[in-house]
Amino acid sequence: MSYGEIEKLLLEDYRLTTAEILYHMPDHPILLQSYVWQDLDLSPDFPELKKFLDFWERELDGKLHSVTVASVEIVRPADLVHAKGEIIIH
């Protein structure tokens, strides 16, 4: 993906989205394994994550246990801190 494509997604309110996916190991279903997925996605519907989870259920053997999602805005106003002093340089 080029920088221009990423920039366009950010302006369309895509967010950096991280999902921790817990799934049952195929050979030992009593054990859970963790997988971390990360991509740009639209909150709150998360269409890219849903596509990935549909692929997982359709193509992979490990049955899903749970998915925890975190999302943060990438383009946002800057945090400003006002100083209470002045420095004079000669």
N, C-alpha and C positions, 0 to 999 in steps of 0.2 A: 504494500500500500504506500503510495507516495505521500509526501508531506502535504501537498495540496488537498488530497483526498481526506487525510486526517483532519486538516484544518476545517474543511467543509462539514464533516461530521460533528466537530466540536461546536460549530456555529449553529447546528441543528439540534443542540442540547443533548448530544450523546455524552455519556459519562464513562469514566473508567470504572468498570464493574469487575468485582472479584467474587467468585463463588467457591466455597469449600464443599465438595461433593463427597459424602460418605456412602460407600457401597459395600455389599457383601462379596467377599472373595469367592470366585466361582468354585474352586476346589475345596474351600473350607468356609461354607456359608455362615457359620457361627462367628467368624472373624470379620471385622470391618476394616476397610482400607480407605485412606483419604486421598483425594485428587483435587488440586487447585486449578481452576479455570479463570482466565483473565482476558478481557477484551473490551472494546468500546461498545456500549449498549445504551438503549433508551430506557430510562426509568419512568414509570413504575412497571411497565409491561414486559421489559427485557426480552424482546423478540429474538435476539442472537443467542441468548442463553437457552431459551425454549427450543430453538432449532438444534442446539448442541445436545440438550437432554433428550429430545426426540430421537436423534441419531444414536445416542447412547442406548436407549431402551430398545431400539430396532436392531442395532448391529453388535452390541457388546454383551458379554455373558454376565458380568457383575450386576446383580439386581440393586437398584438404587435404594438407599436407606433414608437419606435426608440431604437437603441442600441449604446452605447458609449463604446469604448474599449480602455484599457490602458494595455501596456505590458512592462516588464522590464527584462533584462538579469539577471539571478541569478548567473551564473558562469562568472566572468569577472576578468580582471587583478585588482590587488589591487591599490588603490589610494595612492601614496607615496607623502609625504611632506618632503622636506629636511630642516633640522634645520641649523641655522647659528650661532651655539654656541657649547660650549663644557663644560661638567660638569665633574670635577675631584672629585672622592670620595676616601678618604684615608682609 
